Amino acid sequence: MADTSSFKENYFVGVDVGTGSVRAALVDKCGKILRVSSKDTKTWSPKPDYFEQSSSDIWSSCCSVVRDISKDVNVSCIKGIGFDATCSLVALNDNGEPLSVSPSGNNDQNVILWLDHRAIEETNFINSLNHPVLKYVGGKISLEMETPKLLWLKKNLKERCWDKAGWFFDLPDFLTWKATGTDSRSLCSLVCKWTFQADPKGYTGWSKSFFEEIGLSDLASNNWHKIGSHWQEPGRLVGSGLSELAAQELGLDPGTPVGTSMIDAHAGGLGMVGCLAEGVPSDFSSRLSLICGTSTCHMAVSKEPLFVSGVWGPYYSAMVPCYWLNEGGQSATGKLIDHIIDSHPASITAKQQAGDMHIQTYLGLTLESMAKRQKLPSVTMLTKDVHVWPDFHGNRSPIADPSLKGMISGLSLSANEEDLAILYLAAVQALAVSGGH
């Protein structure tokens, strides 16, 4: 960790809220990372395909990691802070307090995580109506998006949640609201996950006819207050910067500028399309960003809107200002690899053998040893009889079918470390091939 106590220059703080943890980085004006900190977050799964989190826990983790990276730093030198997060749905009451989205009724569980698949009936219903808005999500809305989840809450938790709700936020926008007290929504979240329309040559705003048709017309009251009356492009200043309370919690100065948020994958995509390399055209539309984590997002921008069946978008100014974004992806990639390893009978033994080594590094070395012993020209030949269909959590694109399940072919009665290594390799290969698709 760099010693910044004697430095007198400008710093910036970036906060990244992923599926399982919060990370913060202190960077200088050239983008050099000086310090990093991370903290795990809680996730509940009260039923199969239900995944819930706590906005209070997430905010507390944000405060913890920001205080950690700014320790012994002259905070007057920190000139701005930005947030990105997963596109998860946050519910709050009229007082801005957590409101349960869970069958448990626990108000701590007030976030429906992006990978939650409870709203399958609502998703199918919305898609059956074939409203023109769906043209901008590849022809089919995904149950990972917020509108089906909102409809699920109205149908299943009307008295407990829907009728008491004061705000529904995308998690990135919740964080800027919590930091500033200003209810300002990011175009990144709204157009990508909330069916908000943005077209420089047409209409920009909420589609009243769409929300009436799907049974959520009550969200239009008070100028769409519950889901967003004011919006702006990512990076724009939110309100007057950090509020007194948030500044105290984060350990920063009140008024520190806060940038309009982004979805986590899109923040990564912005960095990727902005990279320069010898022999690579400088035009942003010449790049494809693959952002890998729990899931994988494949993102490309263009100067004109492109409509592709099964591919989300086009979304205007969602990632790069004045460019249209298209997004494909795989619903479970890192999560699938973790599942393959953690659910295998040899997992515990393999992790013990790995010691301080990352389990995937250990499995990689095991594969190399097996290939050498069998005199194979490549480790890839080890999976010639083992094949994986990787849609364990549905297919995001281009099939756009959340009901699809995964499959493994070629299993035997053996369940030792070498079998785990081969299955791990087959899963990685399946993800790579399906990513190309």
C-alpha positions, 0 to 999 in steps of 0.5 A: 500500500502506497504511503500518501501521507506526505503527498500533496496532489489530487486523488480520487476514490472509486467504489465498486460494489460487486455481487459478493463484495465491495471494493474501493481504490484510491487513485491519482490524477493519472489513474494510478491505483495507490491503495485498494480495500475490499469487504465481503457483503451478505447474501440471503437465498430463502428459496431456490433462485431467490437472492437477496441483500441488504442496502444497509450492509452494502453502504456500511461496507462502502464506508469501511473500505473508503475509510480504509483507503483514505486513512492517513491521507489529507482528505482535502486532496480527495477531489471526487468519488464515484460509485458503480454497483450491480444492477440490483433492485433496492426498496425503501419506505417513505422515510428512506428506510429499508423495506423488505423484498423477502418472503421472510419479511426481514427489512434487512433483506431489502435488495433483490440481487440482479441474478434473482430469478423469482420473476419468471411469470412476470417476465413471460407476461411482459414479453407476451404483450410485445410492447414497442419498448421491448425493441430496445432490449433485444425483443425480450425483457430479461428477468434480471431487469427491474421491471419484472421484479417490480411487478413481482413485488406488486403481485406478491408483497403488495401490502408488505412492500409495494403499498409502503414503498417510497422509492425503488432504486437501482443499486448504483443510484441508491449509493449516490442518493445515500452519499448526497441525499439527492434523488438523481438517476443514471441513464446507465441504469435506467435505459439498461435495466428499467425500460427507460427510453432515451433517443436524441432523435425521438422521445426521452422519458418513461413510456406511460403506455408500457407501464399501463399495459403491464399493470404498473401505471401507479408508478407514474404518479407524482412525476414517476417519483418512486423510480426517477423524476430526474436523470443524467449521464454517468459521471455528471455531478450529483447534487452538491456532493457528499452530504454532512452525514455521508461525509462523516460516515465515509471519512471524507470532506462534506461537498466532495463531488460525487459522480453519477453512477454506473452499473459495475460491468459498464464501468469496466466496459468504459475503461476497456473501450477507452484503452489505446493500443498500437495497431488498434483503431482509436474509434470506440466502435471498433472494440468489444469489451468482455467484463468477467465476474459472477457473470460475463458481459459482452459490450460494444458501442456504435454511433447509430442504433443497432437492433439485434434479436436476443442482444440487449440494447441499443441503449443511448449514452448508457456507457459512452456519451452519445454512443449506442450500447449493445450488450450480450452476455452469460448469466453465470460464469465465475459463479459457475466455475465456483459452483463446479469446484465447490460442489465436487466431492474432491473440493475440500481435499483439493483446497487443503492440498493447494494451501495458500495457492489459489484453487484454480492455479492448483487445478491448472498445475494438476492438468499440466501434470496429467497431460504430461503423464499421458503424453498429450500435446495439450491439456485441452485433450484431457476433456475429449470425453467430458462436455459441459452445457454451461447455462446452469442459470439460464441463457442471457443471450442470444437465446434469451431463455432464463429457463435453460439448465446446465448439463454435464456429459461424460461423468464416471464413478470416479470423484478424485482431484483429477476428475475435479480438474477435468470438470473444471477445464471442461466448464472453462472451455464451455464458457469460452465456446459459448462466449464466442457464440 
